[in-house]
């Protein structure tokens, strides 16, 4: 099969890929509140909120990587560096 010469990016199966143009509408304040809940025993909820299910489970099983991961995530959320699973920033 000869690839098409148009500039539209395509998946392996030939279907057209469309760029993500919208916002995730996941707010940083909600992620912040859920992250802070990690310090009182509800760790990982902020990761589930942004779609990072695998690390959310890890955070639950390890108490937020013994609290260190929760502190790091808290700093990332406050500084705007925390991203959703698809790489989009949290909505302000």
C-alpha angles and dihedrals in degrees: 000000000000114000117244116255098225121111095240111116112237136197122239090266091055097252117138119259115219120202119244104249104167133077122258090232088216103139124221092222092058090048089049094052092047090048092051088052085064089073091061098047106283098098122168099028092115090056092052088049093059094043100259095130097161095055090039089062090046090051090051094049095046100035092249093318088306090312094298094096091048092053091049091049090048091055091047092050093049093048095044096248098114112104137193121248091267091053096254118138120245115268117253 
